[in-house]
Amino acid sequence: MQKKSFPLVLFVVLVVVLAIGLTKDPRLVPSPLIDKAMPAFSLPQLHEADQTLGSTDLRGQVLLLNVWASWCVACRAEHPVLMELAKSGQVAIYGLNYKDQREDALRWLVYYGDPYTTSAYDLEGKVGIDFGVYGVPETFIVDQNGIIRYKQIGPITEEVLNKKIMPFINQLKAAST
């Protein structure tokens, strides 16, 4: 009798574990890269394929690294927020174009505007994987020493920008002076 009830008990336990997992907010998953150096990379630039953008180019300033793609619906939702932030000049925004076709990404930026200082082109997604990206958009705050200090999973909204990201950026800038 006990052998027959084991699969049922196992099934119930599995259902409970999955049910608990479904109640969690995936945007709250901590990144193992927080307080660690950003992964070393060098990729072709999106606009200038013969030039590169790499981790060493990003040192010396507090910045946002936004992982985006033209096929990403949520990226379209956050884009106006990034455009306004870029206009304000409060922080440099770099893009990591993820698993996209170059022509589609360039066309998307022409149509919606380009908030990025420069975008790196990660066609195969290998650099995204090094950053622990499992969906787009994702955004990283990187300090002047190249250390990842914050990861935003999902689109940046006005509320997230004003309540989390900008206070964090301002704190990092104040600490670096």
N, C-alpha and C positions, 0 to 999 in steps of 0.2 A: 504494500500500500504506500509506503514512504517513497519508493522509487517512482511511482506514478505521480505523486504530488510534487516532486522536485521540479519538473518543467513548469508547472503552474506557478509555483512560488518564484522561480527564476523569472518568469514572464511578468509577474506582478511587480517584482523589484525593478526590473528594467523599465516598465511603464512609469513607475514612480520617479525614477531617476530622470527619464526623458521629460516628464511633466515638469519637474523642478527646473531642468535646463531651459525649457521653453519660456519660463517666467523671467529669466535673466535678460538684461539689456546687453546685446552684443557690443554696443559702443563702449561698455565699461570694461571690456577685456583689457587687462594691462599689457603693455608691450614689454617684452624682455629687453628691448633696446633702450628703455628710459635710463638716463644717466650714463649711457655708454656712447662711445664714438660712433658716428654714423658709418655705415659700411663704406669701404673704399670702392669707388667706381669711377669710370670714365666712359661716357657715352657720346655719340654724335648729337649735336644740337638739332632741334627740330627744324629751325629755320635755315640753318647753315650746316648742311650735312658733312661738309669738309672740316668743320670745327668741332671741338669737343667741349663738354662740360663735365667736370668731375668733382669729387668730394674736396679735393684740395683747393679748387676755385671758390668754394663756398665758405672758407674760413675767414675769420676776421670781422664778422658781422652777425647780428641776431637776424634770423630769417625764417620764413615759412617755406617748407617744401611740400607742394601740393601734388598729389598723385591723381591724375585725371585721364579721361579718354573721351573721344568724340561720341562713342557709342553708349556712354554712361548717362542715364536719365538723371540721376541724383547730382551729377556734375553740373548739369544744366541748371538745376535748382540753386546750387550754391554760387554759380558764376557771377550773378549780379553783386553778391556780397564781396567777392574777390575783386571785382572791378572797382567798387567803391573804396575798398581798402587800398588798392593800388593807387588810385587817384589821391588818396590822403597822404601818401608817401611815408606813412608811419613805420613800415617794415618792408623789406625786399621780399618779393614772392617769386620763388623759382618753381617751375613745373617739371614734373616727371610724367611724360606722356607714356601711358602704359598699354601695351598690347594693342596698338592702334595702327592703322595705315597712315603713313605720313601725309598723303594728300587729303584724307578725311580730317585729320587733326588740323592741318593748316587752313582748310576751308572753314572748319568750325570756329577757329580763332578769328578769321576775317569776319564771319557772320556775327558772332557774339562779342567780339572784342578780346584783346589779349592783355591780361593783367600781369603777365609774367615778365620778369627781368630777362630770363632765358628759360627755355624748356629743353630738357634732355629727352632723347627719343629712345625708349626702351621697348622695341618691337617684340622681343621674345619674353619680356617680363622678368628677366634674370635679376636685375637690380631691384625691382619691386619685391621679388622673393627675398633678397638679402635684407630688405627693410621690414620684412614680415607682413607685407601687404597681402590681404586675402580678399579685398574688394575695393572698388573705387566709388567715391573719392575717399582718400585718407590724407591727412595733413600732419606734418611734423613741425614742431618748433625746434630749431637748432640754434644753440648759442654760438658765440663768436669763436669758441675753441673747437667747433665741430661736434659738440656733444648733443645728443637728442634729449630734449627736456620734457617734451609733451607729444602725445599722439592723439589726434582727433579722428575717430572712425566715423565715417558718414559725412554728410554735407555740413559745411559751416553755415550756420544761420546767424542772423543779426544778434540773437540772444547769446549764442555760444561765443561769437566774436567779442561782444561787449562784456560778458560775465566771466569768461575763462581765458580766451586767447590773448586779448589786448592787455589785461592786467598781468598776465604771465610774461608777455613780451616786454612790457614796461618795467617789470621787476628785473628781468635779465639785463635790459639796457642800463638801468640804474646801477646794477651790481658791476657792470663792466667799465663804469667811468670812475 
